[in-house]
C-alpha cells in the first residue's frame, strides 16, 4: 500500500475476471508497465465482460457505454513478461451510469498491484445522449455487485 488510505481490495473481493497477457511494449524506460497501459486494460476488461455476457454490441448496439470518470491507485509495479488478471466488481449502479472497481493482480497474486474506479454512462448510439441502464445490463451487473 503506497500511503495511509484504505488498502486495495484483495482478490476475494472481485466477482468477475479478465486475463491480459503483458507485452514487451507495455514496459517503459523504468522497466515496469507504464501507467497509461493500465487504462487500456481497464477499458478492455469492462468491454470484454459486457460483450461476453451479450450486453454490448460495439458495431450495432443501440446502447453503448461512454467512460466519464476514472481514477487509479498503484501499489506495486508489474513488468513484462507475464500476465495480469483484472478483477471486476460493481460499486454503484445509477439511473444511467455504472461505476466499477477494477483490481489489477499479477497472475495468481492475492494482493492487488493497482485498483481503479471506472464510471461509464449508458448512451444511445444515435444521439449520444444518456439513457437508463438497460434491464438486461442491470440483471447481469447485479451478479458482480461488490455488496453481494
C-alpha positions, 0 to 999 in steps of 0.5 A: 500500500503506497500511503495511509488510505484504505488498502486495495481490495484483495482478490476475494473481493472481485466477482468477475475476471479478465486475463491480459497477457503483458507485452514487451511494449507495455514496459517503459524506460523504468522497466515496469508497465507504464501507467497509461497501459493500465487504462487500456486494460481497464477499458478492455476488461469492462468491454470484454465482460459486457460483450461476453455476457451479450450486453454490448454490441460495439458495431450495432448496439443501440446502447453503448457505454461512454467512460466519464470518470476514472481514477487509479491507485498503484501499489506495486509495479508489474513488468513484462513478461507475464500476465495480469488478471483484472478483477471486476466488481460493481460499486454503484449502479445509477439511473444511467451510469455504472461505476466499477472497481477494477483490481489489477493482480499479477497472475495468481497474486492475492494482493492487488498491484493497482485498483481503479474506479471506472464510471461509464454512462449508458448512451444511445448510439444515435444521439449520444445522449444518456439513457437508463441502464438497460434491464438486461445490463442491470440483471447481469451487473447485479451478479458482480455487485461488490455488496453481494 
